[in-house]
Amino acid sequence: MRHHPNCLLPTASCLLPTDPVASLTIENYVKAIYQLSAEGGGEIAATGKLAETLGVSPGTVTSMLKTLGESGLAQYTPYEGARLTDSGRSLALRVLRRHRLIELFLVQTLQLTWDEVHAEAENMEHAVSDLLIDKIDSFLGHPESDPHGDPIPRADGTVAPTAGGVLTALGAGERFRIVRVTDQAPDFLRYLAETGLRIGAEGSIVEIRPQAGVIVLRIASQETTLSREIADKLVVARLTASR
């Protein structure tokens, strides 16, 4: 990897990977660091978690984090992990913007299901131009979230704050609307779809059974029992009792 000769600082816009694979790898790493850091409330993205997320060895992650540090995209702390610099965050948001707009485009125009689009977007996000993504954004009416409820970064690099809380924070009798799903594994999404737990679905908490570790929901006229582990992956907005 090299830098543009006119660049004084190794920012994201100045990086010139020696081949497309290098560029793809960089984008995958900054995206993973951003998402892990966001999940941890802004904490450092741990080396072990990055290795698990990316499906590589911790040694491979360490080597790449050093490269990102030298390139000015991340601040690497040995034996701990990394957090993104402003340049790294900007690049990560560009990649996420592409990914999430592609997902929504595939759902709305080609009728792919929400469990199919993630893998397709992973393949496409590195190949499309920002111009095409801006056109897709305009075509879709500048949407705020993707098919899984994740916020879509805007063209200016800002991200709308996410609303709601996990389903397990609600009490018996409370009503809710599902606004986001944090686990996007295809099998899990198919399970949610089969039980009516889609984005926008409204329901209520029928019963909480702490000893069994389950929550009983009513979606439309159907009752569904979820483990707390699954319920923790559903982000919901509370609805008023009058609804």
LOPAPA-499314 format. One record per residue: residue in one letter; x, y, z of N, C-alpha, C in turn. Coordinates in steps of 0.2 Angstrom, whole numbers, plus 2048, in hexadecimal, padded with zeros to 3 digits. Example, Ala and Ser with C-alpha at 12.3 -4.5 7.8 and 13.67 -1.06 7.14 Angstrom:
! residues 2
A8427E482783E7EA8278427F0827/S8407F58238447FB824840800827/
//
This chain:
! residues 243
M8047FA800800800800804806800/R80280B7FC8068117FC8028177FD/H80581D7FD8018237FE8028287F8/H7FD82C7F67FD8317F18038367F2/P8078377EE80D83C7EF80B8437F1/N8058457EF80384C7F180084C7F8/C7FF8467FC7FC846802801847808/L80084B80C80484D812803848818/L7FC8468187FA84181D7F783B81A/P7F883581E7F682F81B7EE82E81D/T7EA83281A7E383281B7E082D816/A7DA82B8187D68268137D682880C/S7D582E80B7D58308047DB830800/C7E18308047E78308017EA828800/L7E78248037E981D8027E881A7FB/L7EE8177F97EE8147F27F080D7F3/P7EB8087F47ED8017F57F07FF7EE/T7F57FA7EF7F87F87E97F47F37E5/D7EE7F17E87EA7EC7E47E37ED7E7/P7DE7EB7E37D77EB7E67D67E77EC/V7D97E17ED7D87DD7F37DA7E17F9/A7E07E57F87E27E97FE7DD7EE800/S7DA7F27FB7D57F67FC7CF7F3800/L7CD7ED7FD7C77EA8007C87E8807/T7CE7E68097D07E480F7D07EA814/I7D37EF8127D37F58167CB7F7818/E7C77F78137C07F98147BD7F4819/N7BE7EE8187BB7E981D7BD7EA824/Y7C47EC8257C67ED82B7C37F382F/V7C37F982B7C17FF82E7B97FE830/K7B67FB82B7AF7FA82D7AE7F5833/A7B27F08347B17EC8397B37EF840/I7B87F383F7BA7F78457B57FC847/Y7B28008427AD8048447A7801847/Q7A57FB84579F7F88477A07F584E/L7A67F284F7A77EF8567A87F585B/S7AB7FB8597AC80085E7A580385F/A7A180485A79A80685C796802860/E7967FB85F7937F68647967F786B/G79C7F986C79F7F987279E800875/G79A80587279A80B8757A0810874/G7A380F86E7A981386D7B081086F/E7AF80A8727B58078757BA80586F/I7C08038717C580086C7C27F9869/A7C37F88637C17F28607C77ED861/A7C57E88657CA7E38687CC7DF862/T7D37DD8627D67D985D7D27D285C/G7D17CF8627CD7C88627C67C985E/K7C37CE8607BC7CF85D7BC7D0855/L7C27D48537C37D584C7C47CF849/A7C87CB84C7CA7C48497C47C0848/E7C07C084D7B97BC84C7B57BF847/T7B47C58477B07C98427B27C883B/L7B87C883A7BB7C88337BD7C1831/G7BD7BC8367BE7B58347C67B4832/V7CA7B88367D17B78357D57B683C/S7DB7B483C7DF7B38427E17BA845/P7E17BA84C7E37C084F7EA7C384D/G7EF7BE84B7F57C18487F47C5841/T7EF7C283D7EE7C68377EB7CD839/V7E67CD83E7E37D38407E97D8842/T7ED7D68467F27DA8497F77DD844/S7F87D983F7FC7DC8397F87E1835/M7F27E08347EE7E58317ED7EB835/L7EC7EB83B7EB7F083F7F17F583F/K7F77F283F7FD7F683F7FD7F9838/T7FB7F68337FB7FA82C7F67FF82C/L7F07FE82F7EB8048307EE80A834/G7F28088397F580D83D7FA81183A/E7FE80E83680381183280081682C/S7FA81482A7F68178257F281D827/G7F181D82E7EE8238317E6822831/L7E481B8307DD81A8317DB817837/A7DF81583C7DE8128427E3814847/Q7E181484D7E68148537E780D856/Y7ED80A8557ED8038577F180385E/T7EE7FF8637F17FE8697F37F786A/P7F97F586A7FB7EE86A7F87EA870/Y7F67E486E7F37DF8737EC7E1875/E7E97E78727E27E98747DE7E986D/G7E07ED8697DC7EE8637DD7F585F/A7D77F885D7D87FE8597D2802859/R7D28088587CC80D8577CE811851/L7C981384E7CA8178477CC81E849/T7D08218447D18288447CC82B840/D7CC8328407C683583C7C6833835/S7CC8318327CD82F82B7CA82882A/G7CB82482F7C981D82F7C181D830/R7BF8218347B88218357B482382F/S7B782882C7B482B8257B3825820/L7B98218207B981C81B7B481681D/A7B48158237AF8108267A8812824/L7A681882579F81A82479E81A81C/R7A381C8187A181B8117A081480F/V7A380F8127A280881079B806813/L79A80881979380681C78D809818/R78F80F81678981381178880F80B/R78D80D80878D809802789802803/H78B7FF8097897F880A7817F980C/R77F7FD8107787FE81277480080D/L7768058097728078037718017FE/I7767FD7FD7767F87F87717F37FB/E7717F180176C7EC8047657EF803/L7647F580475D7F880475B7F87FC/F75F7F97F875E7F97F175C7F27EE/L7607ED7F175E7E67EF7587E47F1/V7567E67F774F7E47FA7497E87F6/Q74A7EE7F57457F27F27447F17EB/T7497F07E77497F07E07497E97DD/L74D7E47E074E7DE7DE74A7D87E2/Q7477DB7E77437D77EC7477D17EF/L74D7D27F07517CD7F474F7CE7FB/T74F7C97FF74D7C98067527CB80B/W7517CD8117557D181575B7CC817/D75A7C581775F7C18197647BF813/E7627C280D7667C080776B7C6805/V7697CC80776D7D28057737D4808/H7757D180E77B7D38117817D080D/A7817CA80B7867C78087877CA801/E7827CC7FD7827CF7F77857D67F8/A7837DA7FD7867E17FE78D7E0800/E7907DB8037977DA80579B7DA7FF/N7987D67FA79C7D67F379C7DC7EF/M7977E07F07967E67EB7997EC7EE/E7997ED7F579B7F37F87A17F67F6/H7A67F17F47AD7F47F37AD7F67EB/A7A87F47E77A97F57E07A57FB7DE/V7A07FD7E179C8037DF79F80A7E1/S79E80F7DC7A18157DE79C8197E2/D79F81E7E579B8237E97958267E5/L7978287DF79282B7DB78C8267DA/L78D8207D978781B7D878381B7DE/I78781A7E478481A7EA77F8207EC/D7828267EA77E82C7EB77782C7E6/K7788297E07728287DC76D8237DF/I77081E7E276B8197E576881C7EB/D76B8207EF7698237F57638287F2/S76482C7ED75F8307EA75982C7E8/F75A8277E47558237E17508207E7/L75381E7ED75081B7F274C8207F7/G74E8277F574B82C7F974E82E7FF/H75582D7FF75982E80575782B80B/P75782480B754820811759821817/E75682081D75A82182375D81A826/S75A81582475C80E82675C809821/D7608038227607FE81D75B7F981F/P75A7F381C7557EE81D7557EB824/H75B7EC82875C7E982E75B7EE834/G7597F58327597FA83675F7FE838/D7657FC83576B7FF83676B806833/P76D80B83676D81283377281382D/I77081682877481782277781E823/P77E81D82378282482378082881D/R78082F81E77E833819784835815/A78383880F78983A80B78E83E80E/D78C84281379084781779484481C/G79383D81D79783A822793839829/T78D83C82A78A83C830785836830/V78383483677F82E83777A83083C/A77382F83B76E83083F76E82C845/P76D82F84B76D82B851768825851/T76A81F85476581A85476181A85A/A75A81985975681A85E754813861/G75181386774E80C86975380986E/G7518038707557FF8757537F8874/V7577F48777567EC87674F7EA879/L74D7E58767467E38787467E087F/T74C7DE88274C7DB88974B7E188E/A74B7E788C74B7ED8917437EE892/L73F7EB88E7387ED88F7357E8894/G72F7EA89772C7E689C7257E3899/A7227DF89D71C7DC89B7177E189A/G7137E089470E7E58937107EA88E/E7167EB88D7187F18897187EF882/R7167F487E7167F387771C7F6873/F71E7F386D7247F586A7237F5863/R7287F885F7297F78587307F5857/I7327F08537397EE85173C7F384C/V7417F684E7457FB84A74B7F9847/R74E7F384A7557F18487567EA84B/V75A7E784775D7E08497647E0848/T7677DE84E76F7DF84E7727D984C/D76F7D384C7727CD84976F7CC842/Q7747CC83D7717CC8367737C5833/A7757C08377767B98347707B7830/P7717B482A76B7B28267667AE829/D7687A982D7647A48307607A8836/F7637AC83975F7B083E75A7B483B/L75C7B88367577BC8337517B8830/R7527B282D74D7AE82B7487AC831/Y74B7AA8367477A883C7437AE83E/L7467B483E7427BA84073C7BB83B/A73D7BA8357387BB8307327B6831/E7347B083272F7AB83372B7AC839/T72D7AF83E72A7B18447267B8844/G7277BB83F7247C283E7287C7841/L72E7C68437327CB8467367CF841/R7337D383D7367D78387377DE83A/I73B7E283773B7E98387347EC837/G7327F083C72B7F383B7267EF83F/A7277E98407227E58447217E884B/E71A7E884C7187EA8537157E5857/G7177E585E7147E08627147E2869/S7147DD86E7147DF8757177D9879/I7197DB87F71C7D68837167D3887/V7157CC8867107C988A7127C7891/E7187C489171B7C18977227C1897/I7257C289D72D7C189E72E7BB8A3/R7327B68A17337B18A573A7B08A7/P73C7B48AC7447B58AE7477AE8AF/Q7447A98B27477A38B474879F8AE/A74479F8A974579C8A37497A089E/G74A7A689F74E7AA89B74B7AB894/V7447AC8947407AD88E73B7B388F/I7397B68897347BB88972F7B9884/V7297BA8867237B88817207BE87E/L7207BE87771E7C48747177C2870/R7137C886F70E7C786A70F7CB864/I70F7C985E7107CC85870A7CB854/A7067D08536FF7CF8506FB7CB854/S6F97C58526F57C08566F97BA858/Q7007BA8577047B58587097B685E/E7097B186270E7B18687147AE866/T71A7B18687207AE8677247AE86D/T7287A986F72C7A98747347A9872/L7377AE87573E7AF8737437AF879/S7497AC87874E7AC87D7507B387E/R7537B58847557BC88575B7BD880/E75F7B887E7647B987A7627BC873/I75C7B987075A7BB86A7577C286B/A7537C38707507CA8727557CF872/D75B7CE8757607D38757627D586E/K7617D28697637D386275E7D785F/L7587D98627537DD85F7527E4862/V7537E985E7537F086174C7F285F/V7487F58647417F78637407FE866/A73B80186373880786673280686A/R73280987072C80887472680C871/L72080987171A80C86F71580E874/T71281387470D81587970781087A/A7058108806FF80B8816F980C87D/S6F881287B6F28148776F2811870/R6F880F86E6F880C8676F5805866/
//
